[in-house]
Amino acid sequence: MEEEKRSLLQELREQFSILGGFVALIWVVEILDNLLFYRILRGSLDQFGIVPRRFLGLRGILFAPFLHGGYYHVAANTVPFLVLGWLVMLRNTKDFWVVSVVSALVSGLGTWLFGRSAYHIGASGMIFGYFGYLLFRGYFERSITAIAISLLVIFAYGSMIYGILPSSHWISWEGHLFGFIGGAIAAKLLVEEQRSRTNY
């Protein structure tokens, strides 16, 4: 019993470190962007975001999740990242890395191929990936736990679904849409992997 308690506490500390570390990083990057690059160097790190159909814009697939268009943008992404990110890693911390990578890649490539001509930045592609993963995990797995989490996410964050539709010109709904698709793909891959291990 004591061993299980220590293991649980260690896993919670690891999860806190991962989520807290990412949030701290995006806040530090935004503060540096505002104080150093914009005010002193008269530039912006936003130029390293995704620029659709430009070869140099491909670098944004790597950098865009860490870049934001101001403190409000970072603040708006912080809470859903922490909540949905933690729900993704609730059963297995390793799932978080798979969902994050797949969501970021699908969101980035989809935006680069089909997005409007603009700088697309922000962690929301990954956040919508977590949203899509948590919804579709329940559909693909069909276990009581997965379905319960899906219903909880629908109840708490169901309005996010409108974020994948074209809306304001300054919101990258393309990143949201393809991030959501990436999350669904990650759910399918992880459920199939789990079933193959079980059958083996």
N, C-alpha and C positions, 0 to 999 in steps of 0.2 A: 504493500500500500504506500509506504514511504517512498519507495523507488518510483512508483507511478506518479506520485505528487511532484517529485523532483524533475521527472521527465517532462511533465506537463508545464511546470514553471519554466524550464529551460526552453521549451518550444515557444511559449508565450513571449519570452524575452527575445528569442530569435525573430519572431514575427514583428514585435514592436521595433526591433532594430532595423529590419528591412523597410517597413512602412515609414517609420519615423525618419530613417536615413534619406529616403527618396524625397519626402516632403521637405526636409531641411535643405536638401540639394537644390530643389527647384526654387525655394525662397531665396537662397543665397545667390543663385544665378540671376534671378530677377532683380535683386537689390544691386548686384554688381552691374547689371545691364543699365539700370536707371542712374546709378551714382557715378559709375566710371565710364562706361562706353557712350552713353547718351549725353551726359552733361559735360564730360571732360574731353572725350575723343570724338564727340559729335557723330557717333555711329550707333548701331544697334545690333545686338546679337540675333535679332529676328530675321536678319538676312540669311541666316543659316537654316531657316525653316524649309519646308517642302515647297518647291516652285514647280508646278505641274509642267511636264513635257520638256523641261530643260535639263540637260545632262547634269549640270552643277547642282540642280535642285534635288537630285537624288540623295545628296548628303543629309538633307532634312529628315529622311527616314530615321536616321540615327539620332540627330540632334533635336528634332521638333518636340518630342515629349518633355524635354527639359526647358523649353523656351515658352514664355508667355507674354501676352500683350498688356502688361501692367499688373499692379498688385491685386486689383479686383479679379482679374482672370485667374491668378494663382489661388486666391482665396476661394473662388467659386469651385475650383478643382480639388482643393485640399480635403474637404470633408467627404465627398463621395469617393475619392481615391482611398481614404483610410477605411471607410465603412465597407465598400464593395471589395476592395483589395483584401481586407481581413476575412470577409465571407468566402472569398476564393480560396484562401489558404487555411480555412477553418479545419478542413478534414485532412489536408496534406499541404504542407508548406511548399513542396516542390511543384505542385499544380500552379502556384502563383507565377513561377518563372516561365512555365510553358505558356500559360494564358497571356502573360505580359508580352513575351517575344512574338507569339503568333499574332496577337492583336495589333501590336506596333507595326509589324511587317505588312500585314494585310491592309491596315489603315493607311500606312505610308505609301505603299505601292498603288493602292486603289485611288488615293488622292492624287498621286503623281500622274497617273494615267488619265483620270477623268475629272479632276478638280478644276475649279475656276483659276484663271491666271491671277495669283496672289501669293503672299507668303502664308503658308498654313502652319500654325504652331500650336503647342499645348498638349497636355497629358490627356485630354478628353478622348482621344482615339483609344487609348488603353482603358480608360474608365468605361467607355461604351463597350469595350471588349469584355470587361468584367461583367457588365450588365448582361450582355448577350450570353456569355458563358453560364452565368448563374440561372438564367431563364431556360436555356436549352439543355443544361445538365439534367434538370428535372425531367425534360421531355425524353432525352435519350436513355437516361439511366432508369427512370421510373421506380426509384426506391422511395420509401417514405421520407427519408432524410433529405434527399435531393429535391423532391417535390415540395416539401415544407419550406426549404430555403428559397425555392423559386417563387412560392406564394408570398413569402415574407418580402422578397425583393420587389415583386409586383405591387404589393401594398405600400411599401415605403418609397419606391423609386419608379413606379409605373409611368409617371408623366415624362420620364426621360425618353420614352419612345418617340415623342414629338421632335426630339433633337435630331433624329435621322432624316427629317423632312426639310426641304428647302425653306429657309426662313430669312433672317437678317443677312445682309451681305457681309457682315463682319464675323459671322459664325461659320466655322468650317463644318457644315453639315455633312460634307463628303467624308471628312475624317471620322465623324461620328458613325455614319452609315457603314463604312468599311471596317471600322473598329468593331462594331456590333457583329458584322459578318465574321470577322476574325475570331471573336469570342465563341460564336456558334461552331465554327470549325474546330477550335480548341476543345470544346465540349465533346464533340463527336470523336476526336482523336483520343482524348483521355479516357472516355467511356469504353471505346474499343480496346484500348491498351489494358484497362482494368479487367475486361472480360476475357481477353486472351491469357492474362496471367492466371485468372481464376480457373479457366478451362485446362490450362497446362498443369 
